């Protein structure tokens, strides 16, 4: 999956458009929940060397929040790397160059969206259960 494909998937699935918060990196996009403004995806471009790959060619990446238990096994998958510029225990980076399996990328995207979603308060969750 490439950057445009991921951005379209996010819009189609969650109705979220990118936010561009940094003037010094205008290509960096953040996807947030409307209710709590928490990020669930950060898309940017880095040199391949920042991922431990040879070369300085730019590559689009996405940072996603992930269950710490899964991070180790995902890093063994092609296209997944320790989180770039984020907490490596709770976030993972996926290259948007087609190397990360699309089904796994979709799974982690959904996990990230769910993990950062606003939490229901106890009273709200009891009302929702009725």
N, C-alpha and C positions, 0 to 999 in steps of 0.2 A: 504494500500500500504506500502511496506517496502522500505528500503533505496535503494536496488538494483533495484527494480521496478521503483522508482522515477528517479534514475540516467539513466536508460534505456529510460524512457519516455522523459526526457530532451534531451537526445541524438537523439532519433527518431524524436522528434517534432522540436527541434531548432538547431540540429547539433552542440551542445556544449558539450565539455568534461570537467570534473572537473579539477580544479586547487587546489593544496594543498600548500597554502602560509605559513603555520605556522609549524615550526619544533617541537615545544613543544606539538602540538596536530595534529599529522600526519593523524588522521582519519577525520579531519575537511576539507570539500571540499567546494570550492566556484565556482559558475557557473556565468560566466560573458558574457556580450556582447563583441564581438570581436572589434567593432568599437569604443566604448567609455570606455570599460573595467569596466563598472558599474556592480555591482552584481545584479542578480535577484533572486538568491537562495543561501543559506548557509546551508549545511548539516553537522551536528555534533552529538556527543553523550554526554548526560548529565545524572546525577543521576535523578531519578524520582522526588526527593524532590525539585529540581530546578524549576519544573513545578507546585509545590504545591501539588504533589501526595505523598502518603505514600511510604516509602521505599527508599533505596539507589541504587536499581538495575539500571543499565544503560539503557537508551532508546535513539534511534536515533530520531532526530528531523530535521525539515527544517524551516528556517526563510524565509518568503516571504514578499515582499512589497505589501501593500494592501491599498485600498481606505479607508481612516479613517471612512467614513460613515458606511462601512460594518464590521469594526473590532468588534464593540460591539455585533452585531448579530452572527458573527462567533464564538466569545468566548462562546456563549451559546450552540454551537454545540459540540458533543463529539469529542475529539482529538485535539481541538484548544485551545490555551493558549495565555496569554499576551506574547509578543515577549521576548524571552530569550536573554539578553545581547545586545538588539537593541532598537531603538526608538519605544516605545510602541504605539505611535500615528499613525505611518506609516508602521509598520511591525507587523506580527503575526507569531506565532510558531505553527506548526502542528506536532504531534507525528507520527512517521513512524512505528507504531506498529499495524496498521490495525484499530485503533479506529476512525480516521478521515475519514469521508465519501469520497470515491475516487472521486466522481463527484465534490464535493466542493474543494478538493485538486487540481484537474486539473484546475478548474475555477480560483482559487487564483494564481496558478502557471502562468497561461496565463496572468492574470492581472498584476502580478509582472514583467513578461517579457516585457509586453507592457509599463508599467509605467517607466521602467528603460531604454527603447530603446533610441537610439540616436534620437534627435528631428530634423525634417527637418527644414532647414532655410527657410525664407519666399520665397526667389527666387526659391529654390528647390521645395517647395510645389506648387507654381504657375505653374512650368514646369510640375510637376507630374499630375496636374489637367487637363492639356490640352490634 
